[in-house]
């Protein structure tokens, strides 16, 4: 019996093995003559004809044989060929002979010609064909970039690729503007650009290629031949009402092989924030922000054109010249004069432990006057073997702000002066010799900012205990800082391993004098009490030494482990209180990062790091400083230390063939601090004081984006979503509270073409945020923000646009829960001249109201918007 | 007066004698039988060739054009270069070649026939031509020799790839395409082909699938063939009567191609004066090397 079972088992195994692979064979002959037909395709397909299991091309005898291992019960055998009528037959999935008799028939193909693919990928370079995305409604290249899948352009002009900020912006491979690339995206005309290239994982320093990895991308604009080597420019003039408005812009540009320049002048009082494009998105000066300032209304989450009451003049001049091969000189100069008026109201509710909530109501007016200039000179040589950079920057800023607050029937006026001057020098040299590289870099800056804040009257005389006749207060704060950061490293590469050894020396010398004095109407002040004065000399020295090692497999994988050690020596001398704080510490800041190209289109990067941040001068001062008309702060105590762990992981997908892009980012942080800054409310006056108390905070963030282009209907769709949670400990009225903040977002945007003459853009974002303090849970806030625009294009010359915005905030009661805005424009374009008639805020929505939460604070605010207005513009183009 | 004229003549003679100082032989273009080739930094340029003499292999009934993108042979760090290629498909034969180089040859031939001299006519384009036999599925490659007019190396009997077809589909140029992969010539390729055009041909040597290949990408992204048009045609498929030595096999060609890039001066510098007009102008010498990133590694 056992033998019989064994025999049956062997037989069944043989049968099942035999049935695992079948062979379909046969011959293909001509119907009339019976002649064998060669070079005919014979295919085995599934019954739905979507999956091909195998195929063969007939031999000169018309024979074919196709092995197939598909586990299906039936198959389709199909015959196709040059000038042969296609045939197919449904057969059982078993080894058999299937002969075909074919007839000749002329093949008809659909003739197709494409001028260029919308998106192409060559290794790490993606190339977007601008003509595939642009239409007559687009003016600048920034308008077209927004439609390209995978690329985002923020309102500030900052460009992101797959959710990450770019690290360089080139025009014809030349970096003229550095971080101020908003000048290019807003002023270079879309019609002058042939292609936009994205360099993924771009290492801007060529000598560090395949040595130091980068997870950021760069953007390069490729010009049309007609825009190269010739001057181009635009001039726009505009006037409108209400109020009486002007808007004028002039731009001149030249892009040659060895010289490029882009110069602009812009002025308006129509709410266009042209100063925004002078902002650098990288390579910032790190100038310390001033502690002082007038109380301003909170700006609404709207386009600035809706609320900005301004009078701006901005000038920028930028040029780059190739002095010789691989040696470039770049100069950038800009000047901005702006006067921004704002008006709003707010109700702030502080939820205090074991006490009724404290409510502060304020009506605020502010005038912010900016005069700012910046001049850069940069010399750079960037070759495969050598890198040299020398950059000198001068920044000057002269701000004068005035403010008035009406609170509880009291009026407080404020005047703030901030002249700030910064001089900075950066030098970097890298030399690569075979498998070895040497690098030295130095960054030194000096800054001075003597600022003052006058408050009339001082609402809290108990702060001074001052005599009668001195109702005002004057806060002076002078700060001077010298800082130098120098580092050098050497690396050696052995096959897939690169070893680095770095050493560095950083020094920061800073002096801060401050004085809060009673003042009378004649600007005379009384000597300040010692508790209201600071005279602090701060010195921080760091000696850094660190090894790191990188393992790299071509461009597909790299992992880097770095363990820098920092010996820090800190000395803070308070001349007023005659105290000296010293701290000498050694700490490590290890990090581990990896980058992998999982498939041709899928990239993965992750990073884990630990570091310890030591507080600066403004975290350790003993005398009170009045930072706002109702806030005074003193931070005497230990030097603040923040030990922080960060973990991030990112998956990025970019498929040029399917025009499908996406990213998933996950991050988690955990930090421990030795100090807390506790807030005590005495009426509406807030006192901030440092308290030595270990505390921790942690949080995580999830974000995902998908972007897809449908060429057939000229549509780009973007989907995004995110969720974050954070836990913090805060000190209120001397009591420790654990707070939690949750936020979830979801967004959808698309631009599409209904017909050649009708286009539609839509964008919407929903968010829900929720705060908890201890066991108390504040009500969640649901917000929805949507905008839509419909363009009618008539004969490619007339463009009529109707647009609207909708805001919904569930936490606001009454009619203000939903807010609507309506805009319309009409333009006519000829070859060189464009006429535009624009109407903004046609529903004349007067005030924006919103509500927000932060830890244990509820904040309801309103802001006065620009009225309904009409503007007429004429734009001339040189070409 | 006479004395003055005499003195002036004497000075002029001195100047002329000074001007006629012998040029070093290396610098004298007359010492190079092939004349002068002007290159941009480092590249192997192709000289124009006469295309007036040819044999007609077949009549092309269909034609497809492709953009072929490949690494720059001036500097590997430069943006990749793109040539417009054409695939002519007849009942029996096919031809695949650079349309850009063909246009240059047309101009060269026109000038040559008009004036008997074409001048300095060289360009940097794809130098291979692939002739295929649709019935026997056999391929023959002709490689144009750089810096030599009308000279080719013939490599017959080239193998065609073995394909793996997967289940992914997409639409290109309005045709539904299937994806297939292969390891061929030492590189991994992913291609998209359409059953709606049932020719088992494709760009370069990417043959053997049951439909026309519309897009082919080398997996590292260094090379790609992207179809830009498909159309009906009626034109002769030509094979030009250029000088070819004894046909060589595939491996011998790979060695020769590597030598041309590693030691270009030894191969071409004796017959041709090679002048760099790029960023570092001057005459090329034994140290000259051309970036080498071949389409086929094996």
Interface residues (C-beta under 8 A of the other chain):
Chain A: X38 X39 X41 X43 X50 X51 X52 X55 X57 X60 X80 X81 X82 X83 X84 X86 X107 X109 X110 X111 X112 X113 X114 X115 X116 X117 X120 X121 X122 X123 X124 X125 X173 X197 X206 X209 X325 X384 X555 X600 X657 X658
Chain B: X62 X67 X69 X77 X79 X80 X91 X134 X135 X136 X137 X165 X167 X169 X170 X172 X173 X174 X175 X178 X190 X192 X195 X196 X197 X198 X199 X200 X208 X209 X210 X211 X215 X217 X219 X220 X221 X222 X224 X226 X228 X229 X230 X231 X232 X279 X280
